[in-house]
Amino acid sequence: EAETSYTLWLEMLAVHLSRAGLQGLGWKQIKGRFYSKFHKRRMEELNETGLHNFISLFLTLSSVADLEDVVSGLIHTRNFSPPLFYFAFFSSPGLFALMLVYKERDVDCAHLSTKMADSFSLIAKEFAEVYSRDKVRHRHLWELITLFLDCTQEVLEHSNKKNLSESALIGVGFQQLFSVCRDNELRYVLGFVQSVLNIVR
């Protein structure tokens, strides 16, 4: 019920802001009120549901305001997140949904895709480091990796246009996976690679 209420609130917010017309000083005042709510202490208190709601808010704002401005604000507040949520943040389907907004508007997404690829490299690095030392952490990181791969494939499949820096999602982090993945994990990664090759042909 709480999630449904929040979704309804986001829909009402989008309608209100769309009617208000977010231009110049008006948008600066509104975004200042929103962004000021997400200070370091509040970000540290977010649980998984809170993180989802946080990204959903920015996704809503992106539909009615300047896309680059909203994404810059989102990435800036990410700096206040604890390490655990730093990884979850950049593997969130909400951010990949933002990339689809970029594609729908035919806007280059290099800024966001590069940040996400850098984060994926950190996830892959930690995945390699905890490979045999922490099974619970290993499993959690693998879940984030598969989520990132699935969402990346969806973004690449979304349109025939591949000129908006979507390919930047595939960074150096993938190289680290090949040397540490178990057989079943390696098959998953190779399946992703094959799918991407089929898409870009």
N, C-alpha and C positions, 0 to 999 in steps of 0.2 A: 504493500500500500504506500509506503514511504517513497519507494522508487517511482511508482506511478504518479504520485503527487509532485515529485520533483520534475518528472518529464513534462507534466502538464504545466508546471511553472515555467519551464524552459520554453515551451511553445508560446505561452502568453508573453514572455519576455521578448521573444523573437518578433512577434506581431507588433508589440508596443514600440520596440526600437525601430522596426522597419517603417512604421507610420511616422515616427518622430523625425526620421531622416537624419542619419548620423553624419554630420559634416563639421569640419573645423573645430571650433571651440566646444560645441556641444558634445562631440565624440571624446574630446580630451577630458572633459569633466566626468563623463560617464565611465570611461575606462579607468580614470583615476580612482573612482569610488570602488570599482570592482577589484582592480589590481592591489589596492591598499589592504584589502582583506586577507591577501595571501602572503603574510609576512613569514619570517623564518619559523617562529614558534608554531604557528598554525599549520604550516606545511609539515613540520615534524610530527604533528599529532594526527595526520591523515592515516586512515586505514585503507584497505583495498577498495572498499565502497566509496570512501571519500575521494580517493584518487580518480576513480571512474567518474564521479559526479563533477570533480574539478575539471577534467578534460572535456566532459560533455558541455560544461558552461562555455568554455572557450570555442568549442565546435559550434555552438549556437551563435556566439558572437561573430564567428567567421562568416556566417551566412548572411549577416546584415551589415557588417562593418568592413573596414579595410583588411584584407586577408593577411598581408605581410605584417601589418601592425599588430594584429591579434596573435599571430604565430610568434612574433618577436617577444611579446609580453608573456606568452605561454612558456617559451624556452627560458626567459629570464627568471620566472618564478620557480622553474625546475631546479635552479641552483640552490634553493632552500631545502630541497628534499633530502631526507636521509639516504645513505648509500643503497639500502635495500630497495627503496622506491625509485631510485635513479634508474636502475635497470628496468623495473616494471613500467616506469613512465615511458621510456623510449621503445618498449615492446607493446605498448597499448594499442589495441585496434582503433582507438579514438584518433591517434596521431596518423595512422594510415588512412582513416576516413578524411582527415584534413588534406592528405595528399590527393585524394580523389577530388576534393573541392578545387585544389590547384589545377588538376587535369580538366575538370569541367569548365573552368574559367580560362583554360589555355595559358596558365601562368607558370613560369619556370619555378621548380620546387627545390633548387639546389641547396638553399640555406637549410631547409628542414631535412632533406634526405641525407645531407652530409653529416648533420648532427646525429641523426639516427644511426647512420653507418658507424660513426665513431663510438657511439654507445654500444653497438653490437660487437665491435672489436673488443671492448672492455669485458663484455659478457663472455665472449669466446675465450679471452685470456684467463678469466677467473675459472671458467669451465675446465680449462686445461690444468690449472693449478690445483683444483680440488678433486681432480679426476678420481683418485684412489683414497683420498683422505677423509672426505665428508660425503657420504652417500646421499644424505638428505639434501644438502646444498647442491650436489651434482644433479639430482633429479629436478630440483626447482629451476636451476639454470637451463637444463635441457628443455623444460616446458616453455621457458621464455624464448629459447632458440627456435623451437618448432613454431611457436606463435609468430615470431618475426619472419621466418621463412614462408609460412602460409600467407601472411598478410602481404609480404613483398611480392609473391607470385600473383596475388589478387590484383595488386596495383598495376603490375606489368600487363596483366591480361585485360585490364579494364578498357583499354583503348588501343587502336592501331598506331596512334602517335607515340613514339618513343623518344621524343626530342625535348622533354621537359625535365631532364636530369633525374628521372626515376632510376636510371642505372647506377646512380651514385649510392643507392642503398646497398649495392653489392660491393662491400669494401674488403679491406685486408683481413677482417675477422674470419672470413670463410677459410682462409689458408690454415688458420690455427686448428680448425675443426678436423681436418683430414688426418692429422697425426695422432689425435687423442680419442676419436669416436670409436665406440664399440661397433661390432658388426651391424647390429640392427640400427644404430644411430647413423652409421656411415651410409647405409642403404637409403635412409631418409634424406640425408644431405645430397647424395648422388641423384636421387629421384627429383629433388628440387632443381639441381643443375640441369638435368635432362629437360625438365619442363621449361626452364628459362631459355634454353637453347632452341626449343621448339617455338617459343613465343617470338624470339628475335629473328628467326630465319625469314 
